[in-house]
Every structure is written in C-alpha cells, then in structure tokens.
Amino acid sequence: MRNPEQTRIKLVATATQLLLTKGREGLRVDEVAATACVNKRMIYHYFKNKEGLYQAVLQSQVELLVDSADVLSPNAKAFLAEHFSLRANKPDARKTLKPESDASSGVEGSAAITQQRLQDAGLIVLRALLGQRHFTVRLNSADWASLAQGLMALALPQLSAVDEAAVIAKTLGKRPLTEKPRYTLQAQHRFSE
C-alpha cells in the first residue's frame, strides 16, 4: 500500500539534493521524478508545479533552521519563518514536512547527519535570500548581519574556521611590491626588392 506522506517526503528530499547540486535553475521535474522513482504526475498532484515543489523544499529547510539552528538569533529565525511562510502562497506548500527519522543510525551518526542537514538548509535558504530583491518583512541591520553571518557559518563552515580574506591580505602585505615588467613592441618592416 502506498503512503502519500512518505511520497511527499521522498520528493522533497530528492528535490533538496538536486537543488544543492544544480541550483534552482537546474531543478527539473523529470529528474526529480526519475531520481525518486516516482511517477512525474505525483509531483503535479502534490505540489501543482515546479515552483510549488521548490516552495515546499524551501519551507522544509526554513523549518529545520528555525527548529535546530543555534547560530541564528531569535529575530533572524522569526524573520525566516514569517518571510517564507508569506511567500508560500498555496496551502499545499505550507504543509509541514518532517524528514525521515535518523533513529536507525547511532547517536554520533545522527549528530553528523543533523549537522549536514543544517549545512544544506543554510545553503538553500542563503541562495534563496540572495536571489531576492524585495522582502515582505522588515529586519534591522544588526539582525540582518546576524542572519547573514549565521547562514554563512552554517552553509560554509570551512570559511568560518579560518578567515581566508585576512590570511590573503596578510600574505599580500608581506610580499614585496615589484615593478611590472615593461614590454615594448618594435615594428619590423620587410622590404622586398
């Protein structure tokens, strides 16, 4: 017997992985259906269209961040929840999608999976925010900074460990400046006789 909720969760999980690798422009309904081993009509049944599927993925990632991301301030979490719930204009996109439980793996494996899922969620939400020009909810500059830094720390943890810009600037500051070599062009004329 088929479980409609499990099918929805499977489609959202598959679309999430494709969004991470190919971005929003690379998200294709055919590829999601083929990868999830689900009939393409099910995507249209559950989500109406590709945009509905994208909104469902975004909503699930925002819910994960709001529930589990300690890096984000309460105001940043409230902004994400309100902004993305207002953007989800269809009731189907607002359904809560809880990912499959990680209870089968050990405690350490579960923590690693949760960290990876938070990293993925941070990246997807960060891309979504960077792709927008208008926001439905206001946020002060301190909370914007907190939101941006928190999402960057989640999405790109390798950059938060070392401030690469400072390392590069320091390295360039130690290197002696030398003059660029000058090149001159000389015309050569051939005369034929």
VEXDREN-2710 file (C-alpha; in Angstrom, 1 decimal):
% VEXDREN-2710
k/r/px/py/pz
1/MET/0.0/0.0/0.0
2/ARG/1.3/3.5/-0.9
3/ASN/1.8/6.1/1.7
4/PRO/1.1/9.6/0.3
5/GLU/3.0/11.4/3.1
6/GLN/6.1/9.3/2.6
7/THR/5.9/10.0/-1.2
8/ARG/5.8/13.7/-0.5
9/ILE/8.8/13.5/1.9
10/LYS/10.7/11.4/-0.7
11/LEU/10.0/14.0/-3.4
12/VAL/11.1/16.9/-1.2
13/ALA/14.3/15.1/-0.1
14/THR/15.2/14.3/-3.7
15/ALA/14.4/17.9/-4.8
16/THR/16.6/19.2/-1.9
17/GLN/19.6/17.1/-3.1
18/LEU/19.1/18.3/-6.7
19/LEU/18.8/22.0/-5.5
20/LEU/22.1/21.6/-3.7
21/THR/23.9/20.3/-6.7
22/LYS/22.2/22.2/-9.5
23/GLY/20.6/25.2/-8.0
24/ARG/17.1/26.5/-8.6
25/GLU/17.6/26.8/-12.3
26/GLY/18.7/23.2/-12.6
27/LEU/15.7/21.8/-10.8
28/ARG/13.8/19.7/-13.3
29/VAL/10.5/17.8/-12.6
30/ASP/11.5/14.9/-14.8
31/GLU/14.8/14.5/-13.0
32/VAL/13.2/14.7/-9.5
33/ALA/10.7/12.0/-10.5
34/ALA/13.3/9.7/-12.0
35/THR/15.7/10.1/-9.1
36/ALA/12.9/9.5/-6.5
37/CYS/11.5/6.6/-8.6
38/VAL/8.1/8.2/-8.5
39/ASN/5.7/9.0/-11.4
40/LYS/6.0/12.6/-12.5
41/ARG/2.3/13.1/-12.1
42/MET/2.7/12.7/-8.4
43/ILE/4.8/15.9/-8.3
44/TYR/2.0/17.8/-10.0
45/HIS/-0.6/16.1/-7.8
46/TYR/1.2/17.1/-4.5
47/PHE/2.8/20.4/-5.5
48/LYS/0.9/21.7/-8.6
49/ASN/4.1/22.7/-10.4
50/LYS/7.9/23.0/-10.1
51/GLU/7.5/26.3/-8.2
52/GLY/5.3/24.6/-5.6
53/LEU/7.9/21.8/-5.2
54/TYR/10.6/24.5/-4.7
55/GLN/8.5/26.3/-2.1
56/ALA/7.9/23.0/-0.3
57/VAL/11.6/22.4/-0.2
58/LEU/12.3/25.9/1.0
59/GLN/9.6/25.7/3.7
60/SER/11.1/22.4/5.0
61/GLN/14.6/23.9/5.1
62/VAL/13.4/27.0/6.9
63/GLU/11.5/24.9/9.5
64/LEU/14.7/22.9/10.1
65/LEU/16.7/26.1/10.6
66/VAL/14.1/27.6/12.9
67/ASP/13.9/24.4/15.0
68/SER/17.6/23.5/15.2
69/ALA/20.0/26.3/14.2
70/ASP/21.5/27.7/17.4
71/VAL/23.7/30.1/15.3
72/LEU/20.7/32.2/14.3
73/SER/19.2/34.8/16.6
74/PRO/15.6/34.6/17.6
75/ASN/14.8/37.7/15.4
76/ALA/16.5/36.1/12.5
77/LYS/14.5/32.9/13.0
78/ALA/11.3/34.8/13.2
79/PHE/12.1/36.7/10.0
80/LEU/12.8/33.5/8.1
81/ALA/9.6/31.8/9.4
82/GLU/7.4/34.8/8.6
83/HIS/9.1/35.8/5.3
84/PHE/9.0/32.3/3.8
85/SER/5.5/31.4/5.1
86/LEU/4.1/34.6/3.5
87/ARG/5.9/33.7/0.2
88/ALA/4.3/30.2/0.2
89/ASN/1.0/31.3/-1.4
90/LYS/-0.5/27.8/-1.8
91/PRO/-1.8/25.8/1.2
92/ASP/0.0/22.7/-0.1
93/ALA/3.3/24.4/0.2
94/ARG/2.7/25.2/3.9
95/LYS/2.3/21.6/5.0
96/THR/4.9/20.7/7.5
97/LEU/7.3/18.1/6.1
98/LYS/9.3/16.3/8.7
99/PRO/12.2/14.4/7.3
100/GLU/12.6/10.7/7.8
101/SER/13.9/10.0/11.3
102/ASP/17.6/9.2/11.8
103/ALA/16.8/6.8/14.6
104/SER/18.3/3.8/12.8
105/SER/21.8/5.2/13.0
106/GLY/23.7/5.7/16.2
107/VAL/23.9/8.9/18.2
108/GLU/27.1/10.0/16.6
109/GLY/25.8/9.3/13.1
110/SER/22.6/11.2/13.9
111/ALA/24.6/14.3/15.0
112/ALA/26.7/14.2/11.8
113/ILE/23.6/13.8/9.7
114/THR/21.9/16.7/11.5
115/GLN/24.9/18.9/11.0
116/GLN/25.0/18.0/7.3
117/ARG/21.3/18.7/7.0
118/LEU/21.7/22.1/8.8
119/GLN/24.5/22.9/6.4
120/ASP/22.4/22.0/3.4
121/ALA/19.4/24.0/4.8
122/GLY/21.7/27.0/5.4
123/LEU/22.9/26.9/1.8
124/ILE/19.5/26.5/0.2
125/VAL/18.0/29.4/2.3
126/LEU/21.0/31.6/1.8
127/ARG/20.7/31.1/-2.0
128/ALA/17.0/31.9/-1.8
129/LEU/17.6/35.1/0.1
130/LEU/20.4/36.2/-2.2
131/GLY/18.1/35.7/-5.2
132/GLN/15.5/38.2/-3.9
133/ARG/15.2/41.9/-4.3
134/HIS/12.2/42.6/-2.1
135/PHE/11.4/41.2/1.3
136/THR/7.9/41.1/2.9
137/VAL/9.2/41.5/6.4
138/ARG/11.4/44.2/7.9
139/LEU/14.6/43.4/9.8
140/ASN/17.0/45.9/11.4
141/SER/20.7/46.0/10.3
142/ALA/22.0/44.1/13.4
143/ASP/19.6/41.3/12.8
144/TRP/20.4/41.3/9.1
145/ALA/24.1/40.9/10.0
146/SER/23.3/38.1/12.4
147/LEU/21.2/36.3/9.8
148/ALA/23.8/36.7/7.1
149/GLN/26.7/35.6/9.3
150/GLY/24.6/32.7/10.8
151/LEU/23.6/31.4/7.4
152/MET/27.2/31.7/6.1
153/ALA/28.5/29.9/9.1
154/LEU/26.0/27.1/8.5
155/ALA/26.4/26.9/4.8
156/LEU/30.1/27.3/4.5
157/PRO/31.7/26.0/7.8
158/GLN/35.1/25.7/6.2
159/LEU/35.2/29.5/5.8
160/SER/34.2/30.2/9.4
161/ALA/37.2/28.2/10.8
162/VAL/39.7/30.4/9.0
163/ASP/39.2/34.0/7.9
164/GLU/40.7/33.5/4.4
165/ALA/40.4/37.1/3.4
166/ALA/42.6/38.1/6.4
167/VAL/45.1/35.4/5.5
168/ILE/45.3/36.5/1.9
169/ALA/45.6/40.2/2.9
170/LYS/48.4/39.4/5.4
171/THR/50.2/37.3/2.8
172/LEU/50.0/40.0/0.2
173/GLY/51.1/42.6/2.7
174/LYS/54.3/40.7/3.3
175/ARG/55.2/40.3/-0.3
176/PRO/57.5/43.0/-1.7
177/LEU/56.0/45.0/-4.4
178/THR/58.0/44.8/-7.6
179/GLU/57.6/46.7/-10.8
180/LYS/55.7/45.1/-13.5
181/PRO/57.9/44.2/-16.4
182/ARG/57.5/46.5/-19.3
183/TYR/57.1/45.2/-22.8
184/THR/57.7/47.1/-25.9
185/LEU/56.7/46.3/-29.3
186/GLN/59.0/47.1/-32.2
187/ALA/57.8/47.1/-35.7
188/GLN/59.8/45.1/-38.2
189/HIS/59.4/46.1/-41.8
190/ARG/60.4/43.9/-44.6
191/PHE/61.2/45.3/-47.9
192/SER/61.1/43.2/-50.9
193/GLU/63.1/44.0/-53.9
END
